[in-house]
């Protein structure tokens, strides 16, 4: 038996305007709201969510390889950026939005398709009125560090996106 085709879509801004960021993420995690389309393209998903902490799991495939035959650094950076942004989102109040303002990643080992599923954990460091910072770690299934990063996000009224 094959698994049914999964739906992917951008979250409606009207929902985000009335829910906390954590509530929006929980709806995505439960399947009530579909994940964004890039999650399908890059083959990763949110696997745990709580206020101030999120976890993503991803399975790099041959579609993510660079010319050297290892997973492109952009894939590694994107799973980190996604987890870091979502951990900031987990701290948002209704009516707030965020965007990445600055992002730093250190890739310490190559990611390969043969290593199987990888785990990316992000935690909030600081949540102020207009700025939030977070840190994240990408590890293989045995816990070996592959990459780590930090992110600064700007927080602003969601109506700025609805114009």
C-alpha positions, 0 to 999 in steps of 0.5 A: 500500500502506498502512502497518500500524497502529502499536501504542501502549502504556505500558511494563511497569514490570517491564521498567523495573525490570530494564533501564537507562533507556537500554535501555528507550528503545532497545527503544522506538526499535527498535520492540520496545516500543511508544511511549506512547499520547500519541505517537500523539495528539500525532504525535511520536516518538523519533528518536535515543537515546544516554546523555545525549542524545535527539532527538524529531521531531514533525509538528504537524497541524490537530488541534494548533491553538489558537483563533488558528490556530497550534499550541497552546503545550501541544503545544510544551511536551509535545514538550519535556517528553517529550524532557527526561524521556527524556534523564533516563531515559537515565541511569537504572539498573535499578530507578530511575524518574523524574518531572518536578519542575519544567519551564520552557519559552520559546516564541520563535516560533510553531509552525505546521502549514505548517513541517513536521516539527520536531526537539527535542533534549535533553541531560543537564546533571546527574545526581545521586542523586535529582535530574537536570536537562536542557536542550532545544531545539525547531527547525524543519527549517532549524534555526531555534529555536522554543522551549527549556526546562529540566527538573528530575526527581526520581529514586526507586526504581521500586517506589514506582510498583508499589504 
